[in-house]
Amino acid sequence: MDGVASSVTARLAAPSSSLDGAAPRAPRGPSRGPNAPLLARGARIVARLRLATQTPRQKTALLVALIWGLTGPAPALAQDTSYPIFTADHLDATMKTLGPNVAGLQAALRDGDYATAKERAIRSREQLAVTMTFWRDHERDDAVQLVRAVLAELDALDRLLSTPEVDAARLEPRLTGIRNGCQACHGVYREQDSATGEYRLKQSAL
């Protein structure tokens, strides 16, 4: 720190013409040593300021502020504040849109509409993938594995639907894998509201 201060002080103590002129003079040779990048950065900042101050005291005050700005502790960052990223409400909303997409995927496959089925598969994968954050935050490794298994089935289904000639016989095993994975997760983490009949996250399982 003292080496940085003395080096920058020497630059600030240079004749005012080098600071107040139309443009700063380039150094005669490359700076050396571990503080070279810091010194170069400080010199550029000072040059751009085009100092109006002339007295040593004023320049020293600027030097202290400059060094503190370059080497002082950074302010507290936003990530130090803990806040929910993917809440139970987010999970509930995602599941309510994912369900119809999976149902639409199965309907499109029954109708042989492979273009629509592919679109539904891609969208279902996107929606399911974001739920991984919720299960990781709650350290539910079993749910993470179940989600990964369904994602793998959706990827495999997407590959089958991307071929020029879709082999319909190979689609059903992928659908079975998707259904089994969803049902396994729902059996542990979902419950039905007896009053409304709607499904919701089983809080007691977390």
C-alpha positions as CSV (number, residue, x, y, z in Angstrom):
1,M,0.0,0.0,0.0
2,D,2.9,2.4,0.9
3,G,4.6,1.6,-2.4
4,V,1.4,2.4,-4.3
5,A,0.9,5.7,-2.4
6,S,4.5,6.9,-2.9
7,S,4.4,6.0,-6.6
8,V,1.1,7.8,-7.3
9,T,2.3,10.7,-5.1
10,A,5.3,11.1,-7.3
11,R,3.1,11.2,-10.4
12,L,0.8,13.8,-8.8
13,A,3.8,15.9,-7.8
14,A,4.9,16.2,-11.4
15,P,4.8,19.6,-13.1
16,S,1.3,20.9,-13.6
17,S,1.8,21.0,-17.3
18,S,1.6,17.3,-17.4
19,L,-1.8,17.3,-15.7
20,D,-3.4,20.4,-17.1
21,G,-2.3,20.2,-20.7
22,A,-4.3,19.1,-23.7
23,A,-3.4,15.4,-23.1
24,P,-1.3,13.6,-20.6
25,R,2.2,12.5,-21.6
26,A,2.8,8.8,-22.0
27,P,5.2,7.2,-19.5
28,R,8.8,6.7,-20.8
29,G,8.8,3.0,-20.1
30,P,6.4,0.2,-18.9
31,S,5.6,0.1,-15.2
32,R,7.1,-2.9,-13.5
33,G,6.3,-4.8,-10.3
34,P,3.1,-6.2,-8.8
35,N,1.5,-2.8,-8.5
36,A,1.9,-1.9,-12.1
37,P,-1.7,-2.5,-13.2
38,L,-2.9,-0.5,-10.2
39,L,-0.5,2.4,-10.9
40,A,-1.5,2.5,-14.5
41,R,-5.2,2.6,-13.7
42,G,-4.6,5.4,-11.2
43,A,-2.6,7.4,-13.6
44,R,-5.4,7.1,-16.3
45,I,-8.0,8.2,-13.8
46,V,-5.9,11.2,-12.7
47,A,-5.2,12.2,-16.3
48,R,-8.8,12.1,-17.3
49,L,-9.8,14.3,-14.4
50,R,-7.5,17.1,-15.8
51,L,-6.8,18.3,-12.3
52,A,-7.5,21.9,-11.5
53,T,-5.8,21.6,-8.1
54,Q,-2.3,22.8,-7.8
55,T,-1.3,22.7,-4.1
56,P,0.4,19.6,-2.6
57,R,-2.3,19.4,0.1
58,Q,-5.1,19.3,-2.5
59,K,-3.2,16.7,-4.5
60,T,-2.6,14.6,-1.4
61,A,-6.3,14.7,-0.5
62,L,-7.1,13.5,-4.0
63,L,-4.4,10.8,-3.7
64,V,-6.0,9.4,-0.5
65,A,-9.5,9.3,-2.1
66,L,-8.0,7.6,-5.2
67,I,-6.2,4.9,-3.3
68,W,-9.2,4.2,-1.2
69,G,-11.4,3.9,-4.2
70,L,-8.9,1.4,-5.9
71,T,-8.0,-0.7,-2.9
72,G,-10.6,-0.1,-0.2
73,P,-13.2,-2.6,0.8
74,A,-16.1,-3.0,-1.6
75,P,-19.6,-2.2,-0.4
76,A,-21.9,-5.0,0.6
77,L,-23.2,-6.8,-2.5
78,A,-26.8,-7.6,-3.2
79,Q,-26.1,-11.4,-3.0
80,D,-25.4,-11.0,0.7
81,T,-29.1,-10.5,1.2
82,S,-31.0,-13.8,1.3
83,Y,-34.2,-13.9,-0.6
84,P,-36.3,-16.6,-2.2
85,I,-35.5,-17.5,-5.7
86,F,-38.1,-20.2,-6.5
87,T,-40.8,-20.4,-3.9
88,A,-43.6,-22.9,-3.3
89,D,-45.9,-20.5,-5.0
90,H,-43.7,-20.5,-8.1
91,L,-43.6,-24.3,-8.0
92,D,-47.4,-24.4,-7.8
93,A,-47.8,-22.0,-10.7
94,T,-45.3,-24.0,-12.8
95,M,-47.1,-27.3,-12.2
96,K,-50.4,-25.8,-13.2
97,T,-49.1,-24.9,-16.6
98,L,-46.9,-27.9,-17.0
99,G,-49.8,-30.3,-16.5
100,P,-51.8,-29.1,-19.5
101,N,-48.6,-29.0,-21.7
102,V,-47.9,-32.7,-20.9
103,A,-51.6,-33.5,-21.6
104,G,-51.3,-31.7,-24.9
105,L,-48.2,-33.6,-25.7
106,Q,-49.9,-36.9,-25.3
107,A,-52.9,-35.8,-27.3
108,A,-50.7,-34.6,-30.2
109,L,-48.9,-38.0,-30.2
110,R,-52.2,-39.8,-30.3
111,D,-53.3,-37.7,-33.3
112,G,-49.9,-38.2,-35.1
113,D,-49.3,-34.5,-34.9
114,Y,-45.6,-34.7,-34.3
115,A,-44.8,-31.1,-34.9
116,T,-47.1,-30.0,-32.2
117,A,-45.9,-32.8,-30.0
118,K,-42.3,-31.6,-30.3
119,E,-43.3,-28.1,-29.4
120,R,-45.1,-29.4,-26.3
121,A,-42.2,-31.6,-25.3
122,I,-39.8,-28.6,-25.6
123,R,-42.0,-26.4,-23.6
124,S,-42.7,-29.0,-20.9
125,R,-38.9,-29.5,-20.5
126,E,-38.3,-25.8,-20.1
127,Q,-41.0,-25.6,-17.4
128,L,-39.9,-28.7,-15.5
129,A,-36.2,-27.8,-15.6
130,V,-36.7,-24.6,-13.6
131,T,-38.3,-26.5,-10.7
132,M,-34.8,-28.0,-10.0
133,T,-34.0,-24.9,-8.1
134,F,-36.8,-25.4,-5.6
135,W,-35.8,-29.0,-4.8
136,R,-32.1,-28.1,-4.5
137,D,-32.9,-25.3,-2.1
138,H,-34.8,-27.7,0.1
139,E,-32.1,-30.4,-0.3
140,R,-34.5,-33.0,-1.6
141,D,-32.1,-35.1,-3.6
142,D,-34.8,-37.7,-4.3
143,A,-36.9,-35.1,-6.1
144,V,-33.9,-33.8,-8.0
145,Q,-33.3,-37.3,-9.3
146,L,-36.9,-37.8,-10.3
147,V,-36.9,-34.4,-12.2
148,R,-33.7,-35.4,-13.9
149,A,-35.1,-38.7,-15.0
150,V,-38.2,-37.0,-16.5
151,L,-36.0,-34.4,-18.2
152,A,-34.0,-37.3,-19.8
153,E,-37.2,-38.9,-21.1
154,L,-38.3,-35.6,-22.6
155,D,-34.9,-35.1,-24.3
156,A,-35.1,-38.6,-25.7
157,L,-38.7,-38.0,-26.9
158,D,-37.5,-34.7,-28.5
159,R,-34.8,-36.6,-30.4
160,L,-37.3,-39.1,-31.7
161,L,-39.6,-36.4,-32.9
162,S,-36.7,-34.6,-34.7
163,T,-36.0,-37.5,-37.1
164,P,-37.3,-37.3,-40.7
165,E,-39.4,-40.4,-40.2
166,V,-40.7,-40.7,-36.7
167,D,-40.8,-44.3,-35.3
168,A,-44.2,-44.3,-33.5
169,A,-43.4,-47.6,-31.7
170,R,-40.5,-45.9,-29.9
171,L,-42.5,-43.1,-28.6
172,E,-44.7,-45.0,-26.1
173,P,-41.8,-46.1,-23.8
174,R,-40.7,-42.5,-23.5
175,L,-44.2,-41.4,-22.5
176,T,-44.4,-44.2,-20.0
177,G,-41.1,-43.0,-18.5
178,I,-42.5,-39.4,-18.2
179,R,-45.7,-40.6,-16.6
180,N,-43.9,-42.8,-14.1
181,G,-41.5,-40.1,-13.1
182,C,-44.3,-37.5,-12.6
183,Q,-46.4,-40.0,-10.6
184,A,-43.5,-41.0,-8.4
185,C,-42.8,-37.3,-7.5
186,H,-46.5,-36.5,-7.0
187,G,-46.9,-39.5,-4.7
188,V,-44.4,-38.0,-2.3
189,Y,-44.7,-34.3,-2.6
190,R,-48.3,-33.6,-3.8
191,E,-51.6,-33.8,-2.0
192,Q,-55.2,-33.1,-2.9
193,D,-57.2,-30.4,-1.2
194,S,-60.4,-32.2,0.0
195,A,-62.5,-29.0,-0.3
196,T,-61.5,-27.8,-3.8
197,G,-60.1,-31.0,-5.3
198,E,-57.0,-29.2,-6.5
199,Y,-53.5,-30.5,-6.0
200,R,-50.9,-28.7,-4.0
201,L,-47.4,-29.2,-2.5
202,K,-47.3,-31.4,0.5
203,Q,-45.5,-29.2,3.0
204,S,-45.0,-32.0,5.5
205,A,-42.8,-33.8,3.0
206,L,-40.2,-31.0,2.8
